[in-house]
């Protein structure tokens, strides 16, 4: 986690995807590059193999905006999951379940997948980048203008019931 004292006081946002090579690390990189003074962002994958390089098209798309996408895929850290102020799922096709003692809320951003419409490669990565920039910027505005509750400022996101009211397809406790 954060090591500097000012970073430790920032709200922690944990972006989750399945493989942690495209959308979730893009959101993390955008948040830290554009709003690192407001939030500390991390990302992980619920079904990822550790150490897989980031998607080259996503790296290039962010580089166009002077944002560095570095590192490799990381599985979910259960302690960070429990202590994060917000957990944001950047996939329409996955869910995670809350765990006892969680600090934050789980929110789903219904990221539209361009490949569903046959869009691939760099064009797809650019579309994902632009969408995630808008969502992360709205998240930062919500944090900056609100009473301490992390929210995105956008309508249409799912806030998952932490009491187990919504069924989910993946359990965090089953993640390596």
Buried (B, 14 or more C-beta within 10 A) or exposed (E): EEEEEEBEEBBBBBBBBBBBBBBBBBBBBBBBBBBEEBBBBBBBBBBBEEEBEBBEBBBBBBEEBEBEBEBBBBBBBEEBBBBBBBBBBBBEEBBBBBEEEBEBBBBBBEBEBBEEEEBEEBEBBBBBBEBBBEBBBBBBBBBEEEEEEBBBBBEEBBEBBBEEEBEBEBEBEEBE
